[in-house]
Amino acid sequence: MTAELTVVNALLLTMADGQDPFTGWFTVGGDGRITGIGPGEPPALEGTVLDASGKIVAPGFVSAHSHLHTSGLRGLAAGETLYPWVRANNDILLGAGPEDMYWFALHGCLDFLGNGITSAYNFAQNRVLWMYDRTTHRDVPGAVHPEEFLTRQFDAAARSGLRVMTAIRLDDQEFGPDGARANFAGMADEARGRIPRDAFLGVSVYGAVQWSDSPDTAALEAETMRRHGVVNQAHFVETAENIEAQQAKFDWYAKAGALGPDMLFGHFVHPTDDMIDAVAASGSAVVWQPASNGRLGSGFADIARYRERGIRVGMGLDDQSCTDVSDPFQNMRIGLYALRAAHSRASVMMPREVLRLHTLGSAEVLGADDRIGSLEPGKFADFLVVDPADPDTGPVWDAYAGYVLACGPRNLKEVYVGGRRVVADGRPEHPLAADATAETHTRMARAAHDRGLPAPVLTAAHPRGALNPMNHAEER
């Protein structure tokens, strides 16, 4: 097969297990997959040649836990913990319709790509918008939306070029068991049909037992996992608020038979010893959001302890509205430094280990490591070109340490998905990038206005002239 792209002279961090960094080359075929890779010079220069002299080339980051529709909600509830922060977000989203959600999700997808995240597990905003009642510790429905509220988010992911695994919440407490089964099956078919095959990483159950009143939710989620052959990721023991009730619901999953390699626990900040034992014994996984956990004051997830028990771990950026900057380098460093500080031991986690968690490790917990997460023949050519000399970070003494500890979005020069450049100098080259920015600013401001909430203090101007966010005549 003749290559369409040949990358040469790159310092390659392939993240393939057992492979040290090397200066070399790789080739990309017409299907967007890597056809060959090695040190030194390539056998031949085929197709477009990308000379990466002086650059570090590494796999695109994988966010194994994300909420892409929240990209226009950053900075809200800046001093609040999880539940009041969620309510502040949802107060604004109650003013949004299906077309608003399309632009919000597209903005989020392009923001991820611009920061070097090429694949994401996405908790799509479900059709039922729940509002948490802090007095009763229960979710109550604030709005029930038509299918388009969800499917337009699928369209945004499809249009963006980001690779996505889509999580769909059952919402059985609103729809009932049969309605929940039908809704999941229908929305899974819609996601599969709307997102291009190569960008479609699968569907997942959006685990919601933490907010449920009944163990029937866990049983229905476990049934759905088996029936559709999909993974389930549940936000679990994320915050110290009402922690005893949260911990007690773990047994619902265990008794339902949900534990196992297809069960992922997002956050998992406040587990009991018995919960850790059960996760380790069952082969379930944990997904770590260190920046989000810090921002919301959720607590410290002892990932070093989980890994010592053999628990598989991935990493995610979480909501863009609670990491605020979709920066995987920052996410790695916050997690790495917190672990080292908590254990008073710098070697408790090394740069290569945390980079693996945010690339191949995340791909593994999602069951997508045959396609993404490392630079190896047969996998998609999703990669980053990082220049440690612009701005200059000094000599690179250790490839992993220099990349993880000293580099960031300022050094990120290009992002490629399937061998095709999609970002240059931090700016997505997508034809709708400017529109996504303007539409998100305008539509978020209008949603807040319609809810009687304060307007943003600053919004971006549309290149063709900003639409009036208070113009109720404009169709959503």
C-alpha positions in Angstrom: 0.0 0.0 0.0 1.4 3.4 -0.9 1.4 5.8 2.0 -0.4 9.1 1.8 1.6 10.6 4.6 5.1 10.0 5.8 6.3 11.5 9.1 10.1 11.8 9.5 12.7 12.9 12.0 10.3 12.8 14.9 11.1 12.0 18.5 8.4 9.4 18.8 6.6 8.6 22.1 4.5 5.8 20.7 3.1 4.6 24.0 3.3 1.1 22.8 4.1 -1.1 25.8 7.8 -2.0 26.0 8.9 0.6 23.5 11.2 3.4 24.5 11.2 6.8 22.7 13.2 6.9 19.5 13.8 9.3 16.6 12.3 7.9 13.5 9.3 7.7 11.1 5.9 6.3 10.4 3.6 6.1 7.4 -0.2 6.5 7.1 -2.3 4.8 4.5 -5.4 6.0 2.7 -7.7 4.6 5.4 -6.1 6.9 8.0 -4.2 4.0 9.8 -0.5 3.6 10.5 1.1 1.3 8.0 4.6 1.2 9.2 6.8 2.8 11.9 10.5 2.6 13.0 13.7 4.3 14.0 16.0 6.2 11.6 15.0 6.8 8.0 11.9 5.4 6.3 12.3 2.8 3.5 10.9 5.4 1.1 9.3 8.9 1.1 5.7 8.4 0.0 2.8 10.8 -0.2 3.0 14.1 1.7 6.1 14.3 3.9 5.9 15.9 7.3 9.4 16.7 8.7 9.1 16.8 12.5 12.7 17.6 13.2 13.1 18.9 16.7 9.5 18.0 17.6 8.0 15.4 19.9 5.2 13.3 18.2 2.9 11.4 20.5 -0.6 9.8 20.3 -3.6 12.1 20.6 -5.0 12.2 24.2 -8.0 10.1 25.0 -10.5 11.6 27.5 -12.3 8.6 29.0 -14.8 10.8 30.8 -16.2 14.0 29.2 -19.4 16.1 29.0 -18.9 17.9 25.7 -22.0 20.1 25.8 -20.7 22.1 28.8 -18.1 24.0 26.8 -20.0 27.3 27.2 -20.5 27.1 30.9 -17.0 27.6 32.3 -16.5 29.6 35.5 -20.0 29.0 36.9 -20.5 28.4 40.6 -16.7 28.9 41.1 -16.9 28.3 44.9 -19.4 25.4 44.9 -19.1 21.7 45.3 -20.6 19.1 42.9 -24.3 19.3 43.4 -24.9 23.1 43.6 -22.4 23.4 40.7 -24.5 20.9 38.6 -27.6 22.8 39.4 -26.1 26.1 38.3 -25.2 24.5 34.9 -28.6 23.0 34.5 -30.4 26.2 35.4 -29.0 27.6 32.2 -29.5 24.5 30.1 -33.2 24.5 31.0 -33.4 27.5 28.5 -31.8 25.5 25.7 -33.4 23.6 22.8 -32.1 21.0 20.3 -30.3 23.4 18.0 -28.6 25.1 21.0 -27.3 21.7 22.1 -25.9 21.1 18.6 -23.8 24.2 18.8 -22.8 23.7 22.4 -21.6 20.1 21.7 -19.8 21.1 18.5 -18.0 23.9 20.4 -16.9 21.3 23.0 -15.7 18.8 20.4 -13.6 21.4 18.6 -12.2 22.7 21.8 -11.1 19.2 22.7 -9.4 18.8 19.3 -7.7 22.2 19.7 -6.1 21.0 22.9 -4.9 17.7 21.5 -7.7 15.4 22.6 -8.6 13.2 19.6 -10.9 10.7 21.2 -13.5 11.1 24.0 -16.0 9.2 26.0 -19.0 11.6 26.1 -21.8 11.7 28.5 -24.3 13.3 26.2 -26.9 15.5 27.9 -29.8 13.1 28.2 -33.4 14.0 27.2 -34.4 14.4 30.9 -32.7 17.4 32.5 -32.6 16.6 36.2 -32.3 19.1 39.0 -30.8 18.0 42.3 -32.7 18.8 45.5 -30.1 19.3 48.3 -32.8 18.9 51.0 -34.0 15.5 49.9 -30.8 14.5 48.2 -32.9 13.4 45.2 -33.0 14.3 41.5 -36.3 15.7 40.2 -37.0 16.2 36.5 -36.7 19.8 35.4 -37.6 19.2 31.8 -38.2 16.3 29.4 -37.0 16.9 25.9 -37.8 15.4 22.5 -35.3 13.0 20.9 -33.8 15.8 18.9 -32.3 17.3 22.1 -30.0 14.2 22.2 -29.6 13.3 18.5 -28.5 16.8 17.6 -25.6 16.3 20.0 -24.7 13.1 18.0 -24.8 15.3 14.8 -22.3 17.7 16.4 -19.9 14.9 17.2 -20.3 13.5 13.7 -19.6 16.9 12.2 -16.6 17.7 14.4 -14.2 14.9 13.4 -13.6 13.9 17.1 -13.7 10.2 17.8 -16.5 9.6 20.3 -18.0 6.9 22.5 -21.5 8.1 23.4 -23.0 7.4 26.8 -26.8 7.3 27.0 -28.7 7.5 30.2 -31.6 5.2 30.7 -33.8 7.6 32.7 -35.9 4.7 33.9 -37.3 6.8 36.8 -38.9 9.1 34.3 -39.7 6.7 31.3 -40.3 3.5 33.3 -38.4 0.2 32.5 -39.9 -0.5 29.1 -39.7 3.2 28.0 -36.0 3.3 29.2 -35.2 0.1 27.2 -36.8 1.5 24.1 -35.2 4.9 24.5 -31.7 3.4 24.9 -32.1 1.1 21.9 -33.4 3.9 19.7 -30.8 6.4 20.7 -28.0 3.8 20.3 -29.2 3.2 16.8 -29.3 6.9 16.1 -25.8 7.4 17.3 -24.5 4.5 15.3 -26.3 5.8 12.2 -25.3 9.4 12.5 -21.6 9.2 13.5 -19.2 8.1 10.8 -17.9 4.5 11.3 -14.2 5.4 11.9 -15.2 8.1 14.4 -17.7 5.9 16.2 -16.1 4.2 19.2 -19.3 2.7 20.4 -22.2 3.5 22.8 -22.3 3.0 26.5 -24.7 3.0 29.4 -24.6 6.4 31.3 -24.6 4.9 34.8 -27.0 6.8 37.0 -27.4 4.7 40.2 -25.7 7.4 42.3 -28.9 9.6 41.7 -31.5 6.8 41.7 -34.0 5.9 44.4 -34.2 2.2 43.5 -31.9 -0.8 43.0 -34.1 -1.5 39.9 -31.9 1.1 38.1 -28.8 -1.0 38.6 -30.6 -4.1 37.5 -31.8 -2.4 34.3 -28.4 -1.0 33.6 -26.8 -4.5 34.0 -29.4 -5.9 31.7 -28.8 -3.2 29.1 -25.0 -3.9 29.2 -25.6 -7.6 28.5 -28.3 -7.1 25.9 -26.3 -4.5 23.8 -22.8 -5.7 24.6 -21.7 -2.3 25.9 -19.7 -0.8 28.8 -21.3 1.2 31.6 -19.6 4.2 33.2 -21.1 5.5 36.4 -20.3 8.7 38.3 -19.7 7.2 41.7 -18.7 8.4 45.2 -17.4 11.5 43.5 -18.1 13.9 46.4 -18.2 13.7 50.2 -21.7 15.1 50.3 -24.2 12.5 51.5 -21.4 10.0 51.2 -23.0 7.1 53.2 -26.0 7.0 50.9 -23.7 7.0 47.9 -21.5 4.2 49.2 -24.5 2.0 50.1 -25.7 2.0 46.5 -22.5 0.2 45.4 -24.1 -3.0 46.5 -26.9 -2.4 44.0 -24.5 -2.8 41.2 -22.8 -5.8 42.8 -26.1 -7.6 43.4 -27.3 -6.7 39.8 -24.2 -8.5 38.4 -22.9 -5.3 36.8 -19.3 -5.6 38.1 -16.7 -6.8 35.7 -14.5 -5.6 32.9 -17.3 -3.7 31.2 -18.0 -1.7 34.4 -16.2 1.7 34.8 -16.5 3.9 37.9 -15.9 7.6 37.1 -14.2 9.6 39.9 -14.3 6.9 42.6 -13.0 9.4 45.1 -14.6 8.1 48.4 -14.8 4.3 48.2 -14.8 2.0 51.2 -12.1 -0.7 51.5 -14.8 -3.3 50.5 -15.6 -1.4 47.4 -12.0 -1.3 46.3 -11.7 -5.0 47.0 -14.8 -5.7 44.8 -13.6 -3.5 41.9 -10.2 -5.2 42.0 -11.6 -8.7 42.2 -14.2 -8.2 39.4 -11.8 -6.5 36.9 -13.9 -3.3 36.9 -12.1 -0.1 36.0 -11.7 3.5 37.4 -11.6 6.7 35.4 -9.7 9.6 37.0 -10.6 13.3 36.7 -7.9 15.0 38.8 -8.5 18.6 37.6 -12.3 18.3 38.1 -11.9 16.7 41.5 -9.8 19.6 42.6 -11.9 22.4 41.0 -15.1 21.1 42.8 -13.4 20.2 46.1 -14.5 16.6 45.6 -11.5 15.1 47.2 -8.5 13.0 46.4 -8.7 9.7 44.5 -5.8 7.5 45.5 -5.0 6.2 42.1 -1.7 4.8 43.3 -3.5 2.5 45.7 -5.9 1.4 43.0 -3.1 0.6 40.6 -1.3 -1.4 43.2 -4.4 -3.5 43.5 -4.3 -4.1 39.8 -7.3 -1.9 38.9 -7.2 -0.6 35.4 -7.3 3.2 35.3 -8.0 5.8 32.6 -8.2 9.6 32.7 -10.7 12.1 31.6 -11.1 15.9 31.4 -14.7 15.8 32.7 -17.0 18.8 32.1 -15.3 21.6 30.3 -17.2 23.7 32.9 -15.3 22.2 35.8 -11.9 21.8 34.3 -12.4 25.2 32.6 -9.3 24.7 30.4 -9.5 21.5 28.4 -5.8 20.9 28.9 -4.7 17.3 29.2 -1.2 18.4 30.2 -2.6 20.3 33.1 -4.8 17.3 34.0 -1.8 15.0 34.1 0.3 17.3 36.2 -2.5 18.1 38.7 -3.0 14.3 39.2 0.7 13.5 39.2 1.6 16.2 41.7 -1.4 15.5 44.0 -0.4 11.8 44.2 3.2 12.7 44.9 2.2 15.1 47.6 -0.2 12.8 49.3 2.3 9.9 49.4 5.3 12.1 50.1 7.1 10.1 47.4 8.0 11.6 44.0 8.3 8.2 42.4 4.8 7.0 43.3 3.9 7.9 39.7 6.3 8.7 36.9 5.7 10.9 33.8 5.4 7.9 31.4 2.8 6.2 33.7 0.5 9.2 33.8 0.9 9.8 30.0 -0.1 6.2 29.4 -3.2 6.7 31.6 -4.3 9.6 29.4 -3.7 7.7 26.1 -3.5 3.9 25.9 -4.8 3.3 29.4 -8.0 5.3 28.6 -8.3 3.5 25.4 -8.1 0.2 27.2 -10.8 0.9 29.8 -13.1 1.9 26.9 -12.3 -1.3 25.0 -11.0 0.8 22.1 -7.2 0.1 22.4 -7.3 -1.8 19.1 -7.9 1.5 17.3 -6.6 4.4 19.4 -4.2 5.2 22.3 -0.8 4.5 20.8 1.1 4.8 17.6 1.3 1.3 16.2 0.6 -0.3 12.8 -3.1 -0.9 12.2 -4.2 1.8 14.6 -5.5 5.2 13.6 -2.9 7.9 13.0 -4.2 10.3 15.6 -1.1 12.2 16.8 0.2 15.5 18.1 3.2 17.5 17.0 4.7 19.3 20.0 7.6 21.7 19.8 9.4 22.0 23.1 11.5 24.9 21.7 8.5 27.1 20.9 8.2 28.6 23.4 11.5 27.2 24.6 11.5 24.8 27.5 15.3 24.2 27.4 17.1 20.9 26.5 15.0 17.8 26.7 16.9 15.5 29.1 14.2 12.9 29.4 11.5 12.5 26.7 8.6 11.6 28.9 9.5 14.1 31.6 10.0 16.9 29.2 6.7 16.2 27.4 4.6 15.7 30.5 6.2 18.2 33.0 7.3 21.0 30.7 5.1 21.1 27.7 1.5 22.2 27.2 -1.0 23.7 24.7 1.4 26.5 24.0 3.8 24.0 22.5 1.1 22.1 20.6 1.7 23.0 17.0 -0.5 20.5 15.0 -3.1 17.8 15.7 -3.8 15.0 13.2 -6.8 12.7 13.2 -6.5 9.7 10.8 -3.4 11.3 9.3 -5.3 14.5 8.4 -4.4 17.8 10.0 -7.3 19.3 11.9 -5.5 21.8 14.2 -2.7 24.2 13.5 -1.2 26.4 16.2 -4.1 25.7 18.6 -6.8 26.7 16.1 -9.1 24.0 14.7 -9.2 24.2 10.9 -12.8 23.1 10.8 -15.0 25.2 8.5 -17.6 25.8 11.3 -15.1 26.7 14.0 -15.9 30.4 14.0 -19.6 29.7 13.8 -19.4 27.3 16.7 -17.8 30.0 18.8 -20.3 32.7 17.9 -23.3 30.5 18.1 -22.3 29.2 21.5 -21.8 32.7 22.9 -25.1 33.9 21.5 -27.2 30.9 22.4 -25.8 30.6 26.0 -26.5 34.2 26.7 -30.1 33.8 25.4 -30.7 30.6 27.4 -29.6 32.4 30.6 -31.8 35.4 29.7 -34.8 33.1 29.0 -34.3 31.6 32.5 -34.1 35.1 34.1 -30.4 34.5 35.0 -27.5 37.0 34.8 -26.0 37.5 31.4 -22.3 36.7 30.7 -20.1 39.7 31.4 -18.3 39.1 28.1 -19.2 37.4 24.8 -17.4 36.9 21.5 -18.5 38.8 18.5 -19.7 36.9 15.4 -17.5 37.6 12.4 -20.6 38.4 10.4 -22.1 40.5 13.2 -23.4 39.0 16.4 -27.0 38.0 16.6 -28.9 39.6 19.4 -29.1 37.0 22.2 -32.4 38.5 23.3 -34.0 38.1 19.9 -36.8 35.6 20.8 -38.0 35.5 17.1 -34.9 33.6 16.0 -35.6 29.9 15.6 -33.7 27.5 17.8 
